[in-house]
Amino acid sequence: MIPMTAPLIGLGATSGSTLSLLMDADAIVQLVLLILVGMSVACWVIIIAKAKLIKEATRQSQDFLELFWGSRRLDHVYEECGNYPESPIAEVFKAGYVELNKLSSSGNAGAPGGGAPLLGATENVDRSLRRASTVELTTLEHRISFLATTGATAPFIGLFGTVWGILRAFQRIGVEGSASIEVVGPDIAHALIATAVGLAAAIPAVMAYNYFNTRLRVLSSEMENFSSDFLNIVKRHFRTG
């Protein structure tokens, strides 16, 4: 029984000593750790929420594209857009379709055969598509910049705590006149903890930021490709009357 309980007792002692070590830390070090923990928690909330949102946006966009290219009528596709609330491509289509309906209803497209009226019509639809793409991309990118901020600043905040802890250690050496581990150990430990927490906050934030940026570039490219394809459909629609 002794070999099994001894590690558990040691673990409990280590946990207790770590907690007491943090409680005994300088106010500046505690503030640094509090800021870093808060940034880390905020990052994980953003990471989980954005991962779900981008995954759902990608899935629904793929389903919408299958519907769009498999349908013969744009009005039917528009009626089905409500089934894809998280798809940015569906929102881009809705904006283009609404603008196309306005032009068709008002007769501003002019007669079949093209010319200036056709150019004006396609420009209006193109503006609507680009505006909708920008809105959707801005929505998807919301709060992701905080990940980049955390990745860039958290190591430096941790480094500040490290420098402060080492400074406190040297002050103790000057006061006590001794450089024994009992004198400088706690402050050095505080300094190392600040570094570790800073890296623990920054590394996941940077990795998630790069991953989300890659996924968003793919979605942005898909929206641009869809907008071009939709514009070609609009041109054929007006040319054939």
ABEGO torsion letter per residue (X at the ends): XAAAAAAAAAAAAAAAAAAAAAAABBAAAAAAAAAAAAAAAAAAAAAAAAAAAAAAAAAAAAAAAAAAAABABAAAAAAAAAABAABAAAAAAAAAAAAAAAAAAAGAAEBBGEEAAAAAAAAAAAAAAAAAAAAAAAAAABGAAAAAAAAAAAAAAAAAAAAAAAAAAAAAAAAAGBABAAAAAAAAAAAAAAAAAAAAAAAAAAAAAAAAAAAAAAAAAAAAAAAAAAAAAAAAAAAAX
